[in-house]
Amino acid sequence: MSHLNPEKLSVEFRGGITPTSPFFPRHYTLTHSDSTAELFVTIARSFAWDKINPLRDEVMGKWIKCNNSFAFHAFVQVDGPDAQISATVRDEIFRRELPLALKAIRYADHTFFAIHPSLDNFPIIIDFVSSDPRFRRRENWGTFKDYTS
């Protein structure tokens, strides 16, 4: 599992979202810089579409109600914007980097998790979005307790 360097993590709260409230809606958009290895997490009432780059290599997640409980539901776009990088390669990269992304999201909102410690125990569901059925799937990725640093 990759190591999170908090010095390379930038967090932005938008649109009335603070480190402590509200619970709903609470959306997370994680992007990164390949050249600097910096991670950027935006926490807002909706996804930060203005932060999305043409490569579509972001992780987008939100808290949802699920069977009288809660879950963290995230999405990754396995299909690339063109044929330069295959879905196979993108799938491998997402699988390798998702633990770091989940650690970064958890760390970025650590105050919220401290106020709501039960969030560490709710499931993380990842949708791998693809037009290719080999890569289109929904998976359980544990809980945020698995991604605390």
C-alpha positions in Angstrom: 0.0 0.0 0.0 1.4 3.4 -0.9 2.5 5.9 1.7 0.6 9.1 2.1 2.7 12.2 2.4 0.5 14.9 4.0 2.8 17.6 2.9 1.8 16.8 -0.7 -1.9 16.9 0.0 -4.0 20.0 -0.6 -7.6 20.1 0.7 -10.3 22.5 -0.4 -13.7 22.9 1.2 -16.4 24.5 -1.0 -20.0 25.6 -1.1 -20.8 25.7 2.6 -19.0 22.4 3.4 -16.7 22.8 6.4 -14.5 20.3 8.2 -17.4 19.5 10.5 -20.6 19.8 8.5 -22.9 19.1 6.8 -23.1 15.3 6.6 -25.3 15.3 3.4 -24.5 16.1 0.7 -20.7 15.5 1.0 -18.8 14.8 -2.3 -15.1 14.2 -2.7 -13.1 14.8 -5.9 -9.5 13.6 -5.8 -7.1 14.6 -8.5 -3.3 14.6 -8.7 -0.3 16.0 -10.5 1.9 13.4 -12.2 4.8 15.8 -12.3 4.8 16.8 -8.6 3.1 13.7 -7.0 0.7 16.1 -5.2 -2.8 15.1 -4.4 -5.8 17.5 -4.4 -9.0 16.7 -2.5 -12.0 19.0 -3.0 -14.9 18.4 -0.5 -18.1 20.0 -1.6 -21.9 19.7 -2.0 -21.3 18.3 -5.5 -18.3 17.0 -7.5 -15.7 19.5 -8.5 -16.1 19.1 -12.3 -13.8 22.1 -12.9 -10.9 20.0 -11.4 -11.4 17.1 -13.8 -8.6 16.8 -16.4 -9.0 15.3 -19.9 -7.2 12.0 -18.8 -10.1 11.3 -16.4 -7.8 9.8 -13.8 -9.7 11.2 -10.8 -11.5 9.4 -7.9 -14.9 10.8 -7.1 -16.9 9.6 -4.1 -19.7 10.5 -1.8 -21.6 9.3 1.3 -24.8 7.6 0.5 -27.6 6.0 2.6 -27.6 2.2 2.1 -30.0 -0.2 3.7 -30.6 2.0 6.8 -26.9 2.6 7.1 -24.2 4.4 5.2 -21.6 3.7 2.6 -18.9 5.6 0.8 -19.6 5.2 -3.0 -16.7 6.1 -5.3 -16.3 6.0 -9.1 -13.2 5.7 -11.4 -13.3 6.0 -15.2 -11.4 3.0 -16.5 -12.0 3.9 -20.2 -9.5 6.5 -21.3 -10.2 9.6 -23.4 -8.6 8.0 -26.4 -6.9 4.8 -27.3 -3.4 5.9 -26.2 -3.8 4.2 -22.8 -5.7 1.0 -22.8 -8.4 0.1 -20.3 -6.2 -2.7 -19.1 -3.4 -0.3 -18.2 -5.8 2.2 -16.6 -7.5 -0.6 -14.6 -4.1 -1.7 -13.3 -3.1 1.9 -12.4 -6.4 2.5 -10.5 -6.1 -0.7 -8.6 -2.5 0.1 -7.6 -3.3 3.7 -6.6 -6.7 3.4 -5.0 -5.4 2.6 -1.6 -3.4 5.9 -1.6 -6.4 7.8 -2.9 -8.6 6.4 -0.1 -6.0 7.3 2.5 -5.8 10.8 1.1 -9.6 11.2 1.2 -9.7 9.9 4.7 -6.9 12.2 5.8 -8.3 15.2 4.0 -11.5 14.9 6.0 -9.9 13.7 9.3 -11.8 16.3 11.4 -15.1 15.0 10.1 -14.1 11.4 10.7 -13.1 12.4 14.3 -16.6 13.9 14.9 -18.3 10.8 13.2 -16.0 7.9 14.1 -18.5 5.3 12.9 -17.7 6.4 9.3 -14.5 4.4 9.6 -16.6 1.2 9.8 -18.9 1.7 6.8 -18.2 0.0 3.5 -16.4 1.6 0.6 -17.9 0.6 -2.7 -16.0 1.4 -5.9 -17.6 1.5 -9.3 -15.1 0.8 -12.1 -16.8 2.6 -15.0 -16.1 1.2 -18.5 -17.9 0.5 -21.7 -16.0 -2.8 -21.7 -17.8 -5.5 -19.6 -14.4 -6.9 -18.6 -13.6 -3.8 -16.6 -17.1 -2.6 -15.6 -17.7 -3.7 -12.1 -18.7 -2.8 -8.5 -16.4 -3.9 -5.7 -16.2 -3.6 -2.0 -12.9 -2.1 -0.9 -13.2 -2.5 2.8 -13.7 0.4 5.2 -11.9 3.6 5.9 -10.5 1.9 9.0 -8.3 0.0 6.5 -6.9 3.2 5.1 -6.0 5.2 8.2 -2.4 6.4 8.3 
